[in-house]
Amino acid sequence: MKKGTFRFSFGPWNIHEGADPFGPPARDSIAFEKKLGMYKGLGFDGVQFHDDDAVPNMNNLTASAIQNEAHKVKKLLDKHGLVPEFVAPRLWEDKRTIDGGYTSNSKADREYAIDRSKKCVDIARELGTRNIVLWLAREGTYIREAKDSVESVKRIVEAMQIMLDYDKEIRIMIESKPNEPMDHTYIPTIGHAIALGLLTNAPDRVGCLIESAHALLAGLDPSDEMGYAMAHGKLWSVHLNDQNGMKFDQDKSFGSVDLRRAFNQVRILDRHGYGNDGEWIGLDVKAMRTQKDDVAAKHLRNSREIFLKLLEISRGLDEKKMNKMIADRDYEELDLYIMKSLIK
């Protein structure tokens, strides 16, 4: 099997102030350019963006002003030797999207969501990436009777089609999640995401981004979800992190809860050549709220280090020995071999 090629990215929101639903910020804010200056020192080369990470207050700017602001960010990226991985429209924080963006029951609000998505595409073009991530955060329901699921799926597809037609170069990566902030979302798993692309006229430009925690919230194994997507040629990005049970989305450091689960994600990616076509190892992890300002980026360092250590372990396994165990169906011996390799 072909080995993978790994380079790492994260978003500026992953260096954050530590606020949560139960408490205020615990750290000072860090200016955007200062965050960019931290990337290389942590071993990262790629930057993930929401549209308003690149162009704050974009709803109040003209198209030309948005282009100018995005151009300034592109110059900053070049200055720091960084590459934009993707841009995602942040639709879930606007008052007009409290009932969803693309699936809202308000026609005016749906039009806002589509217009915002087009502006996101403009920003991506200016930054120099063709990747658009759709986390369909509020495209779901609190109660089933509020929306028609057939019509809602059609509306999501319509929005995607408009984006695909707006720029013939972009690729849409759907980041599925079963719940939170909505009780139930319409595209809860990667299987749903891949199938959604088949309803457009450009399924070759619709793929997916798999987040470890989102798979776990759906009761699925992240490495199996990754394998399913790669079997379809649709795994175009990942958000690696960890999760302590099927709770809210915790974004814990990669491997910090279940090291073997993390190992299997690294192994499936490596054994099937992930990254050889330019895909990134993206992290979506949050620092513990207890971290002080001067050590509030260790979660990023730790996650990358754990990935590389697990990669070393996986590549150091005796494959002939493992194949013999598999051929003999001696899975207990295989189980012990993996465990001993992880606890050396």
N, C-alpha and C positions, 0 to 999 in steps of 0.2 A: 504493500500500500504506500501511497505517496505521502510523505510527511508534510505537515502544515508549515506555514510561514506566519509569524506572529508579530504584530505591531499593535500598540495600545492607544486607546482614546478614552476620554471622559468629558463630561459637560461641566461648564463653570458652576452649575448648581450643586455639584458634588463637593465643592468647597463652600460651606454654608455656615450660617450663624447659629444653628442648633435649636431653632424654635421647633416646637411640636404642638399638636392640638391641646396639650395640657400645660404649656408653659411658654414664656417669651424667649427671645434670642438669648443665648448664653455666651456668644462671642461677637466681636466686632465684624462689621462688613469689610470685605477686601475688594478693592477696585478691580474692575474687569481686566485692565491691562496687567496689573500685578499678578492676577491669577494666571494669565497667559505666560508670564515670566516664570511661573513655577513648573510648567509642564515638563520641560526637558530635564530638569533636575530630578523629577520623580520617575523619569524613564518613559514619558509619553510623547507621542508625536502627532496625535490627532485630537481634534476638538469637535465635540458634539454641540449642536446649537438648537435651542428653540428660536423661532423667528425674532422674538423680542429680546433674546440675549444679545443678538447682533444689532438690532435696531429697537432700542427702548422707545416707548410711547409711539409706536408705529401707527396706531389707529388714528393719530392726529397729524400724520405727515402725508404730504403729497407723494405720488409715485416717484417723482424725480428726487425728492428729499430722501425717501427710503433708499433709493439707488445710491445716492451720495454717501449716506451713513454706512451702508453695507460695504461700499468701496473703501471707506476708511478702515473698517474692520479687516478687510482683505489685506491692506497694507500692514496692519499690526501682525496678522498671521505670518506674512512674509518676513517681517522683521524678526520674529521669534523662531522662524524655521518650522512653522506648524502647518498642518493640513486640515481643512474642514472635512469631517466625515459625512455629516448630514445636517439638514435643517428640518425642524418639526414645527408645524403651526400650533401655537399654544392657544387652543380654543376654549379650554375648560374654565378659565378664570374670568371670562367676560360675563357681565350680567345677561347678555343676549344668548348665552349658551347654557343657562341653568337647566333647560329641558333638552339639552343636547345641541350640537351644532348642525350636522348634516341631517339628523333625524328629528329635529325640533318640530313641534306642531305648529310653529309660527313660520310662515313663508318668509317674512322679512328677516327673521333670525337665521333661517337656512341660507338666505342670500348673503347675509353677513359672513357666515362661516365659509362659504365658497369664495367670496371676495378676499377674505383674510388668507385663505389657502393659496390663492393666486399670488398674493403679495409675498407669501412665504417662498413660493417658487422663484419669484424675482430676486429675493435675497439670496437664495441658494445659487442662482446663476451668477450673481455678482461675486459671491464668495469663492466660487469655483468648485462646487460639488453638484452632482446630478441626483443625489440621494435625498428623498423626502420621506420622513418617518411619520406615520399616522398612528399615534396612540389614541384610540377612539374612546376617550375617557368617559364622556357622558352620553355616548351613543348606546343607550339602554333605557331601562325603566326602573322605577321604584315599585310600581304596580303594573301588572300585565295589561290591564284594561286601558291604560293611558295611551298606548300606541299599538299600531298594527305591525307585527313583526315582518310580514311580507313586504309591506310598504316601506318599512324602515330599512330593510336590507337593500331594496331598490334605490332608496335615497342615498345610501352610502355609496353604492356603485355609481350612481349618477354624479356624485361629487368627485369621485375618483376619475371618472371618464372625462369630466370637464378639465381636471388638472392634467391628465395625460394628453388631452388635445391642446391644451394651452401651451405646453412645451413638449415637443416630440422627443426630447433628450432625457427627460427625468425618469427616474425609477422610484416607484412607491414601495416602501417597506412598511408593512403593517405590524404593529407591536400589539399582540393580543393580550387580553387580561380578562378574567371572568367576572370580576366585581371590583368595587371600590374605585371611584366614588359612588357609582350606581350599585344598586342591589344586584342587578344582572345586566350584563352587556350582550350585544348581539353577535359579537365576534370574539368568543371567549378563548379559543384555542388556535394554534397554528394551522390545524386542519381547516378550520373555518376561514382563516386568513387566505390560505392558498386557494381554496375554492372560490373565494370572493373575486380574486383576480381573473378567474375564468369567465366571469360575467361581464368583463370589459372587452373592448376590441383590441387590447394590447396586453394580454396575459404575460407576455415575455418581459414586460416592464413592471410587473407586480410581484414582489417577493415578500420576505418577512424578516423581522428582527425578533429574536427570542430572548426574553428575560428570564433568568433562573427562577426568581421569586414568583413571577406570573404563572409559570408552569406549575409550581408547587401549590399556588392558590387554587388552581384548577384540579388538584389532586393527581397531577401527572409528574413523571420524572423528566427533569430538564434535558438530560442526555438523550432520552428517547425522542423528545420533541425535536431536538437538534438533528438527530438521525433521520427522522421523518422528513424534515425540511430539506436536508441535504440529498436525500433520495430523489426528491423532486427538483433539485437544482435551485432551491429557493431560499437557502439560508444566506442572507446577504449581510447580516450583522448580528451581534449578540450583546446583551447586557448581562454581564456576570455579576452575581451577588449571592447572598445566602438568606435563609429564612428559617426562623425558629417556629415551626409548626404552621398550620393553616390559619394564620391570623391576618392582620392587616399587612400591607406591603412594607417590610421592614428595611430592605436595602442594606443588610448587614455585609460586612467584608466577605469577599469570596472565600469559601472554605471554612469560615469561622464556626459554623454549626455542624456541618456534616462533611468531613474531609473526603470520605469515600465518594459521596455524591459529587463533590467538586472534581475529584479525580476522574470520574467517568465522563464528565463534561469535557475536560481537557483531552482525555484519550480519544473520544469519538471525533472531536475536531481535528486532532492531529492525524489520526489514522485515515482520514478522508480528505486530506489536503486543504483544510480550511485556511484561507488567507492567501493562497497561491494566485487567486484572481483579484487580489486587492482588498479582500474583506478585512475588517478590523476586529480586534478583541476590545469591545467597549465595556466599560465598567459603569454601573449605576449604583454607587454605594454611598452611604452617609456616615459621617464621623459620629461616634458616640457623643451624646450631649455633654458628657463629663470632660471632654477634651478641651484643654486650654488653647488659646489662640496660636501659640507657637508650635503646637503639635497637632493641629487640626487637619493635617493632610496625610497622617500616617495610615489611615484606612486605604488610601489609594496606593501608597507604597506597598503596604502589606498584601493587598489583593493581587497586585502584579507579581510580587515575590512568590506568593503561594502558587499562582498559576505556573510560573517558571519552574518551581520545585516539583510540582506534580508532573509537569511535562518531562523533567529529567527522570523521575521515577518511572513513568510510563515507557519512555524510550529505553530504559535500562532493564526492563523485564526480559526474561528468557522466553522468547516467543515459541521456540521449539518445545520447551518444557510445558508451556501453557497449552499448546496445540495437542500435545499428548494427553494431558488431563481432559481436555475437551473431547477428544476422540474416544477416550475411555469413559466419558460421562462421569468422571470423578470430580464433581463440582465442589465437594467438601474440601478436597485437597487444593483446588483452585481458589476457593474462598480463603483458606488459610494463607496461601501464597500471596494473594493480594493484600491481606491484612498485615502480614509480616513485612511486606515491602513498604507499606505506609507508616509503620511504627518503628522503623530502624532508628 
